[in-house]
Amino acid sequence: MVDDPEALIGRAQWSRLSAVNHVTWWGLAWAFDLSGADTGDSGFATVPVGTDSTKVALQAFCILKALRVAATERVTLMGWDDAEWREACRAAVEHEEVLRGLAVQSADP
């Protein structure tokens, strides 16, 4: 696909497919328990797949913070910033700190 200089779409398409493949692998690999790999007679390894509270807390922290920041931008743009909004943000930051603390605490040896 990328060897033909006339086919300009080849390089772009290859890059997009490569990006999807690498991002998907990186995202999925986080859920693989590679320490539990079991190689059978076929030579292929199977591994358990799952998650734990640290990973869930970390994802929840990232999502909550992203939503708060995006919503704050919208609220500011629309001129809706008031005491009620600031209180909601303060409460969200408290939740974020709890989630971040859980993720950090669980990650410590």
Backbone hydrogen bonds in HBPLUS format (Angstrom, degrees):
<---DONOR---> <-ACCEPTOR-->    atom                        ^
c    i                          cat <-CA-CA->   ^        H-A-AA   ^      H-
h    n   atom  resd res      DA  || num        DHA   H-A  angle D-A-AA Bond
n    s   type  num  typ     dist DA aas  dist angle  dist       angle   num
A0007-ALA N   A0004-ASP O   3.06 MM   3  5.49 144.2  2.20 111.1 120.6     1
A0010-GLY N   A0007-ALA O   3.04 MM   3  5.57 146.4  2.16 112.1 121.2     2
A0013-GLN N   A0009-ILE O   2.82 MM   4  5.91 167.2  1.83 158.7 163.0     3
A0014-TRP N   A0010-GLY O   2.85 MM   4  5.92 162.0  1.88 150.1 155.9     4
A0015-SER N   A0011-ARG O   2.92 MM   4  6.06 158.5  1.97 146.8 152.8     5
A0016-ARG N   A0012-ALA O   2.96 MM   4  6.23 155.7  2.02 148.2 154.7     6
A0017-LEU N   A0013-GLN O   2.94 MM   4  6.17 168.5  1.95 156.6 159.2     7
A0018-SER N   A0014-TRP O   2.85 MM   4  5.98 156.3  1.91 148.0 155.3     8
A0019-ALA N   A0015-SER O   2.91 MM   4  6.07 154.7  1.97 143.8 150.6     9
A0020-VAL N   A0016-ARG O   2.98 MM   4  6.28 162.9  2.01 153.4 157.2    10
A0021-ASN N   A0017-LEU O   2.98 MM   4  6.15 163.8  2.01 148.3 153.0    11
A0022-HIS N   A0018-SER O   2.91 MM   4  6.11 168.0  1.93 155.2 157.9    12
A0023-VAL N   A0019-ALA O   2.90 MM   4  5.95 167.6  1.91 153.9 157.9    13
A0024-THR N   A0020-VAL O   2.90 MM   4  5.88 159.9  1.94 146.4 152.7    14
A0025-TRP N   A0021-ASN O   2.97 MM   4  6.13 163.3  2.00 147.6 152.5    15
A0026-TRP N   A0022-HIS O   2.90 MM   4  6.04 165.5  1.92 148.7 153.1    16
A0027-GLY N   A0023-VAL O   2.89 MM   4  6.02 162.1  1.92 150.1 155.0    17
A0028-LEU N   A0024-THR O   2.88 MM   4  6.02 163.0  1.91 153.3 158.1    18
A0029-ALA N   A0025-TRP O   2.79 MM   4  5.78 159.6  1.83 154.7 160.4    19
A0031-ALA N   A0028-LEU O   2.87 MM   3  5.58 149.4  1.97 120.7 128.8    20
A0032-PHE N   A0029-ALA O   3.13 MM   3  5.11 153.5  2.21 100.5 108.6    21
A0050-GLY N   A0031-ALA O   3.03 MM  19  5.33 161.5  2.07 145.5 150.3    22
A0033-ASP N   A0048-PRO O   2.98 MM  15  5.46 161.7  2.02 163.4 161.2    23
A0036-GLY N   A0033-ASP O   2.99 MM   3  5.57 154.0  2.05 114.7 122.5    24
A0037-ALA N   A0034-LEU O   3.28 MM   3  5.25 154.2  2.35 111.0 108.9    25
A0038-ASP N   A0046-THR O   2.89 MM   8  5.36 155.9  1.95 150.8 158.9    26
A0046-THR N   A0038-ASP O   3.05 MM   8  5.36 156.4  2.11 129.4 134.6    27
A0040-GLY N   A0044-PHE O   3.44 MM   4  6.34 157.1  2.49 157.7 151.2    28
A0043-GLY N   A0040-GLY O   3.20 MM   3  5.74 159.3  2.24 113.9 119.6    29
A0056-VAL N   A0052-ASP O   3.12 MM   4  6.42 159.8  2.17 153.7 159.9    30
A0057-ALA N   A0053-SER O   2.85 MM   4  5.91 162.7  1.88 146.5 151.4    31
A0058-LEU N   A0054-THR O   2.95 MM   4  6.13 156.6  2.01 146.3 152.9    32
A0059-GLN N   A0055-LYS O   3.02 MM   4  6.19 161.7  2.05 145.5 150.1    33
A0060-ALA N   A0056-VAL O   2.88 MM   4  6.07 163.5  1.91 152.7 157.8    34
A0061-PHE N   A0057-ALA O   2.88 MM   4  6.02 155.8  1.94 146.2 152.9    35
A0062-CYS N   A0058-LEU O   3.05 MM   4  6.29 165.6  2.07 149.9 152.9    36
A0063-ILE N   A0059-GLN O   2.94 MM   4  6.14 165.5  1.96 154.9 158.9    37
A0064-LEU N   A0060-ALA O   2.89 MM   4  5.94 168.6  1.90 151.7 155.5    38
A0065-LYS N   A0061-PHE O   2.96 MM   4  6.09 165.1  1.98 152.1 156.5    39
A0066-ALA N   A0062-CYS O   2.96 MM   4  6.06 162.1  2.00 145.9 151.4    40
A0067-LEU N   A0063-ILE O   2.93 MM   4  6.11 162.6  1.96 153.4 158.0    41
A0068-ARG N   A0064-LEU O   2.95 MM   4  6.13 158.2  2.00 147.2 153.5    42
A0069-VAL N   A0065-LYS O   2.91 MM   4  6.10 167.5  1.92 156.5 159.4    43
A0070-ALA N   A0066-ALA O   2.95 MM   4  6.06 166.1  1.97 148.8 153.2    44
A0071-ALA N   A0067-LEU O   2.84 MM   4  5.89 161.3  1.88 146.9 153.0    45
A0072-THR N   A0068-ARG O   2.87 MM   4  5.97 152.4  1.94 144.7 152.7    46
A0073-GLU N   A0069-VAL O   3.06 MM   4  6.33 153.7  2.13 146.6 152.8    47
A0074-ARG N   A0070-ALA O   3.13 MM   4  6.47 157.4  2.18 146.7 152.4    48
A0075-VAL N   A0071-ALA O   2.79 MM   4  6.02 166.5  1.81 156.6 160.5    49
A0076-THR N   A0072-THR O   2.88 MM   4  5.96 161.5  1.91 147.9 153.0    50
A0077-LEU N   A0073-GLU O   2.90 MM   4  6.06 162.9  1.93 146.9 152.1    51
A0078-MET N   A0074-ARG O   2.89 MM   4  6.08 157.9  1.94 153.0 158.6    52
A0079-GLY N   A0075-VAL O   3.02 MM   4  6.04 113.3  2.48 134.7 150.2    53
A0080-TRP N   A0075-VAL O   2.88 MM   5  5.00 156.4  1.93 154.5 153.6    54
A0079-GLY N   A0076-THR O   3.11 MM   3  5.07 149.0  2.21  99.1 108.6    55
A0086-ARG N   A0082-ASP O   3.00 MM   4  6.29 165.9  2.02 157.1 161.1    56
A0087-GLU N   A0083-ALA O   2.94 MM   4  6.12 149.5  2.04 146.0 153.9    57
A0088-ALA N   A0084-GLU O   3.03 MM   4  6.31 153.5  2.11 143.6 150.7    58
A0089-CYS N   A0085-TRP O   2.91 MM   4  6.22 155.3  1.97 153.2 160.3    59
A0090-ARG N   A0086-ARG O   2.92 MM   4  6.13 152.0  2.00 141.1 148.9    60
A0091-ALA N   A0087-GLU O   3.00 MM   4  6.26 159.5  2.04 149.5 154.1    61
A0092-ALA N   A0088-ALA O   2.95 MM   4  6.18 153.1  2.02 144.0 151.9    62
A0093-VAL N   A0089-CYS O   2.85 MM   4  6.09 157.1  1.91 151.4 157.2    63
A0094-GLU N   A0090-ARG O   3.05 MM   4  6.34 151.6  2.13 144.0 151.6    64
A0095-HIS N   A0091-ALA O   3.07 MM   4  6.42 156.4  2.13 147.4 153.0    65
A0096-GLU N   A0092-ALA O   2.84 MM   4  6.15 158.5  1.89 151.1 157.8    66
A0097-GLU N   A0093-VAL O   2.90 MM   4  6.14 158.5  1.95 151.0 155.9    67
A0098-VAL N   A0094-GLU O   3.09 MM   4  6.39 153.4  2.17 146.7 153.5    68
A0099-LEU N   A0095-HIS O   2.96 MM   4  6.26 167.6  1.98 157.3 160.0    69
A0100-ARG N   A0096-GLU O   2.78 MM   4  5.97 164.0  1.80 156.2 161.2    70
A0101-GLY N   A0097-GLU O   2.85 MM   4  5.91 155.3  1.91 141.7 149.0    71
A0102-LEU N   A0098-VAL O   2.94 MM   4  6.23 152.4  2.01 148.1 155.4    72
A0103-ALA N   A0099-LEU O   3.02 MM   4  6.29 159.2  2.07 150.0 155.2    73
A0104-VAL N   A0100-ARG O   2.91 MM   4  6.12 164.6  1.94 154.2 158.3    74
A0105-GLN N   A0101-GLY O   2.80 MM   4  5.79 164.0  1.82 148.2 153.7    75
A0106-SER N   A0102-LEU O   2.99 MM   4  6.00 159.9  2.03 143.5 149.0    76
A0107-ALA N   A0103-ALA O   3.09 MM   4  6.13 137.2  2.28 135.5 146.7    77
A0107-ALA N   A0104-VAL O   3.16 MM   3  5.08 125.3  2.47  92.5 106.8    78
A0108-ASP N   A0104-VAL O   3.10 MM   4  6.33 132.6  2.33 145.9 156.8    79
